[in-house]
């Protein structure tokens, strides 16, 4: 569609890589939605960092919502 399939789409030697690295954090979490429904979880996935064209970019942006701050 974008004409980038020869350059994007999988990891290979010589290609630019964009990789998102996540942390799986154990704990007890309660997630609630706007209708009041809730789900219990014993772990949460949170962003650790990403690699963009070989550069490490930390997940410390104020725009990144920390799941633990939302869970009760």
ChimeraX commands (.cxc) that place a marker at each C-alpha (Angstrom):
marker #1 position 0.00,0.00,0.00 radius 0.5
marker #1 position 2.75,2.48,0.93 radius 0.5
marker #1 position 5.35,0.94,-1.34 radius 0.5
marker #1 position 7.67,0.21,1.58 radius 0.5
marker #1 position 7.41,-3.59,1.74 radius 0.5
marker #1 position 10.99,-3.99,0.48 radius 0.5
marker #1 position 12.26,-1.96,3.46 radius 0.5
marker #1 position 9.75,-2.56,6.26 radius 0.5
marker #1 position 7.93,-5.51,7.76 radius 0.5
marker #1 position 10.50,-7.84,9.31 radius 0.5
marker #1 position 13.87,-7.95,11.04 radius 0.5
marker #1 position 16.88,-8.70,8.86 radius 0.5
marker #1 position 20.52,-7.73,8.60 radius 0.5
marker #1 position 20.83,-4.32,6.99 radius 0.5
marker #1 position 17.27,-3.23,7.69 radius 0.5
marker #1 position 16.16,-0.44,9.98 radius 0.5
marker #1 position 14.47,-1.86,13.07 radius 0.5
marker #1 position 11.74,-0.39,15.24 radius 0.5
marker #1 position 11.31,-2.60,18.29 radius 0.5
marker #1 position 9.12,-2.00,21.33 radius 0.5
marker #1 position 10.40,-3.66,24.53 radius 0.5
marker #1 position 7.84,-4.30,27.27 radius 0.5
marker #1 position 8.12,-5.25,30.96 radius 0.5
marker #1 position 5.82,-7.85,32.50 radius 0.5
marker #1 position 5.34,-6.77,36.12 radius 0.5
marker #1 position 3.68,-9.04,38.67 radius 0.5
marker #1 position 1.20,-7.71,41.19 radius 0.5
marker #1 position -2.49,-7.49,41.97 radius 0.5
marker #1 position -4.37,-5.08,39.75 radius 0.5
marker #1 position -8.01,-4.13,39.34 radius 0.5
marker #1 position -8.94,-2.55,36.01 radius 0.5
marker #1 position -12.21,-0.65,35.71 radius 0.5
marker #1 position -13.90,0.80,32.65 radius 0.5
marker #1 position -16.31,3.72,32.34 radius 0.5
marker #1 position -19.35,1.49,32.79 radius 0.5
marker #1 position -18.06,0.23,36.16 radius 0.5
marker #1 position -17.11,-3.26,34.99 radius 0.5
marker #1 position -13.86,-4.53,36.45 radius 0.5
marker #1 position -11.28,-7.22,35.82 radius 0.5
marker #1 position -8.66,-8.62,38.20 radius 0.5
marker #1 position -5.13,-9.25,36.90 radius 0.5
marker #1 position -1.98,-10.66,38.48 radius 0.5
marker #1 position 0.40,-8.86,36.11 radius 0.5
marker #1 position 0.62,-5.82,33.88 radius 0.5
marker #1 position 2.56,-5.06,30.71 radius 0.5
marker #1 position 4.29,-1.67,30.66 radius 0.5
marker #1 position 6.61,-0.02,28.14 radius 0.5
marker #1 position 10.34,-0.24,28.95 radius 0.5
marker #1 position 11.95,1.34,25.88 radius 0.5
marker #1 position 12.04,1.12,22.13 radius 0.5
marker #1 position 14.74,0.86,19.51 radius 0.5
marker #1 position 14.33,3.16,16.53 radius 0.5
marker #1 position 16.92,2.62,13.79 radius 0.5
marker #1 position 19.40,1.41,16.41 radius 0.5
marker #1 position 18.78,4.27,18.85 radius 0.5
marker #1 position 17.41,3.48,22.33 radius 0.5
marker #1 position 14.44,5.68,23.24 radius 0.5
marker #1 position 13.35,5.44,26.86 radius 0.5
marker #1 position 9.66,5.19,27.73 radius 0.5
marker #1 position 9.73,8.20,30.01 radius 0.5
marker #1 position 7.51,10.54,28.05 radius 0.5
marker #1 position 4.82,12.34,30.05 radius 0.5
marker #1 position 2.43,11.10,27.34 radius 0.5
marker #1 position 3.08,7.48,28.37 radius 0.5
marker #1 position 0.37,6.36,30.78 radius 0.5
marker #1 position 1.81,4.18,33.53 radius 0.5
marker #1 position -0.61,1.24,34.03 radius 0.5
marker #1 position 0.25,0.97,37.72 radius 0.5
marker #1 position -0.94,4.55,38.24 radius 0.5
marker #1 position -4.35,3.58,36.84 radius 0.5
marker #1 position -4.79,0.26,38.65 radius 0.5
marker #1 position -6.03,0.07,42.19 radius 0.5
marker link #1:1,2 radius 0.2
marker link #1:2,3 radius 0.2
marker link #1:3,4 radius 0.2
marker link #1:4,5 radius 0.2
marker link #1:5,6 radius 0.2
marker link #1:6,7 radius 0.2
marker link #1:7,8 radius 0.2
marker link #1:8,9 radius 0.2
marker link #1:9,10 radius 0.2
marker link #1:10,11 radius 0.2
marker link #1:11,12 radius 0.2
marker link #1:12,13 radius 0.2
marker link #1:13,14 radius 0.2
marker link #1:14,15 radius 0.2
marker link #1:15,16 radius 0.2
marker link #1:16,17 radius 0.2
marker link #1:17,18 radius 0.2
marker link #1:18,19 radius 0.2
marker link #1:19,20 radius 0.2
marker link #1:20,21 radius 0.2
marker link #1:21,22 radius 0.2
marker link #1:22,23 radius 0.2
marker link #1:23,24 radius 0.2
marker link #1:24,25 radius 0.2
marker link #1:25,26 radius 0.2
marker link #1:26,27 radius 0.2
marker link #1:27,28 radius 0.2
marker link #1:28,29 radius 0.2
marker link #1:29,30 radius 0.2
marker link #1:30,31 radius 0.2
marker link #1:31,32 radius 0.2
marker link #1:32,33 radius 0.2
marker link #1:33,34 radius 0.2
marker link #1:34,35 radius 0.2
marker link #1:35,36 radius 0.2
marker link #1:36,37 radius 0.2
marker link #1:37,38 radius 0.2
marker link #1:38,39 radius 0.2
marker link #1:39,40 radius 0.2
marker link #1:40,41 radius 0.2
marker link #1:41,42 radius 0.2
marker link #1:42,43 radius 0.2
marker link #1:43,44 radius 0.2
marker link #1:44,45 radius 0.2
marker link #1:45,46 radius 0.2
marker link #1:46,47 radius 0.2
marker link #1:47,48 radius 0.2
marker link #1:48,49 radius 0.2
marker link #1:49,50 radius 0.2
marker link #1:50,51 radius 0.2
marker link #1:51,52 radius 0.2
marker link #1:52,53 radius 0.2
marker link #1:53,54 radius 0.2
marker link #1:54,55 radius 0.2
marker link #1:55,56 radius 0.2
marker link #1:56,57 radius 0.2
marker link #1:57,58 radius 0.2
marker link #1:58,59 radius 0.2
marker link #1:59,60 radius 0.2
marker link #1:60,61 radius 0.2
marker link #1:61,62 radius 0.2
marker link #1:62,63 radius 0.2
marker link #1:63,64 radius 0.2
marker link #1:64,65 radius 0.2
marker link #1:65,66 radius 0.2
marker link #1:66,67 radius 0.2
marker link #1:67,68 radius 0.2
marker link #1:68,69 radius 0.2
marker link #1:69,70 radius 0.2
marker link #1:70,71 radius 0.2
marker link #1:71,72 radius 0.2
view
